[in-house]
């Protein structure tokens, strides 16, 4: 992964074989990003996405392998317990136009990943919510 800062934007190039989430996490930690918005696109050959069932307080994950375009990556960078916290959602398209997506748990880049992190001044934490079981913005 390579990254370069342009004003308030951190631009990442995630290379073939690299895990996408870990690459974003590493860049945020290295550049001391405390609060930001993430967008991106690229190509992967492995992805794990899921759905959180609030009533059950449980994630359900699906694994997809094979060539896919990362057609949309969106998310946020915050902090929880003093550590970088990423919340990412993604959509992936196959060669026949089928699209899958959800909460992103894992993705391995097959071609490239082009990621933009808009850095927001200040910081924002998260707190565990007993009702939903989610880690919510601590506003």
Number of C-alpha atoms within 10 A of each C-alpha: 17 10 18 12 14 9 8 12 16 20 18 20 19 24 20 17 15 18 20 25 18 15 20 22 16 14 20 23 13 10 13 11 22 22 22 23 18 21 17 19 19 21 22 27 20 18 25 18 23 18 14 16 12 12 9 9 12 13 12 10 15 14 12 18 13 12 17 26 23 26 15 15 23 19 17 18 25 22 20 18 9 10 11 18 19 21 16 20 18 24 20 25 18 16 10 7 10 9 14 17 21 18 21 24 18 15 24 23 23 21 17 21 26 16 22 22 25 21 22 15 11 9 13 16 20 17 14 13 12 9 9 15 15 15 15 13 14 13 7
